[in-house]
Amino acid sequence: MRFGFIGSFGSPQQQVRLARECEEHGWDGFFTWDGVSLAEPGFDVVPTWDPFALLGAVAAVTDRITLGAVVFAPPRRRPWELAQQILTVDHLSGGRLVLPVGVGVPNDRAFTSVPGQPTSLRDRAHALDEVLDWLQRSWSGELFEHDGEWAATGPFQLPQTPVNGRVPVWPVAVWDAEQPPLRSLQRALRWDGMVVQVRGGETPEDAEPDADDLRSLTAWLAEQRGPDAPPFDVVHQGRLDPDPDVARRQAAEAAEAGATWWMESWWDPATTPESLFDRVRQGPPTV
């Protein structure tokens, strides 16, 4: 299992320093987040930064770690501009970019205050699928056209392909062992991995799966994908205990349950950049 760290708070300069320290202290990935103007108590006063500008700066000062955001919101972006941003960071980083993606949060004014943006969950989900399909077709380097309600274009060609031919995509998918939400899960199965959430709750922490959730999910994935399927990432968000022995047990339990990435996630608005630096300097546990 690999360990990523989310730079949830801090200035652009602090985020770049945090990413450098992630690489120095043994983390496997640095991830920012993607929001514009959040109508959410606590987050409405948190500055937001362009994730691709941040990741471009991080790419220039790191050599090893995976880069991304938890999570990008393709439904509110123009696909041709998004494709160019992805290609730029992909090439700056030497192919280290990954794309955790979701439908976006309904309290972002970049959806709700802009005419013509998809706002219902259904429309945002359709837009996500269309934009991902547009991106995939653009990575061929060939001329193409695209039909759809949210990502319709005439002829387009991006002649430069990604460093590794394509960029891995990890959609957010919801897991419920009693009633698996197939549309969400089937989207993830078309790509390279998934950021796991469970139903219910009002905070990001409420949506985190436990070990039993991960076990039942990975068993379901194995049945759906078959024995000869290519690798598939299962991304789990959580917070490691400051006690190294407890943190090691947390990580070992998640890895045994099938997680391939532990994403260290601190979303409480009371979190400070200084506390994130302290956590990064502790490094990830050895599993």
Phi, psi and omega in degrees: 000140178258162187235120175251159180231131180263122175278083190279338182217152176128162178288166175304319180295320178294322178298317180294318177297319180299317179297319178298319179289330173303314180294319182293329187256017168093006176287156183263345182203152172236133184227137172259204178216172192228099175212161183241296184219097191266121176271067186220122179307132183096314180269346182290347177251005180273125177298145176242146183233154178291121186294326182286325174297315178299313183292329174296318177295320179295320180301326184285343184242009176231163183234336193242318194287150173289147182235146177181195175221147177241094353233160172292151180242076181303329184299337180261010181246150172286127189298325182290325176288319177300317180300319180292320177298316179299312180300320182297311180291323178302315181284323175302324185269357183071030177089025183264001183280141168234161185237082165293129187224152176212183183280353184089159181267140186289349180263012174275121182294346174292345167265304195283337183256007182244116179302139176089352178283147174291130182241325179288156178301319181298314181293320179295324177294317177297318179297320178301312180299318181293317181294319177298319177296320178300314179300313182301317180292326180292333182288352178288338186081358183262163175289136180210162170237160183222130176263158175149168180281327188247345183220049180271128177218158168281203184300132176222148173210126171249099191293338178270123179272163175300158184306316182257021179091329177198167179250129181301139181242128179238091177292149167294135177222141182264135179244134173216110185297330181284319181222081182302125179283097194295324182299314179297314182290321180293328174300312181299321182297338178283350187240217194246000182169187181208146170266116191274132168229157173246163182291153169089169177091163183244354182235162175304324180295325180296334183272001182281133178285156171262183184297322178296320176300315181296320180296313181292324177295311184292330174294317178297317179299318180298321178294319183287325190266333178085168188287339185258012182289151177290170180303150184217124184273138175243112189257122184244128176264142178187187180228122181282142179292147177297334177286119184303323181291319178294317179300320179296319178293319177303311183294319180297321179295317179294319180294318179296329181280350174118359177292139176254343174227132165261124180252108180289116195230116178238102186252355178298125181301345177282351179297139179249155174304323181298321179292327176293318177298318179300318182292318179300320184291341174288338180075164177280159178286162173266125181250000000 
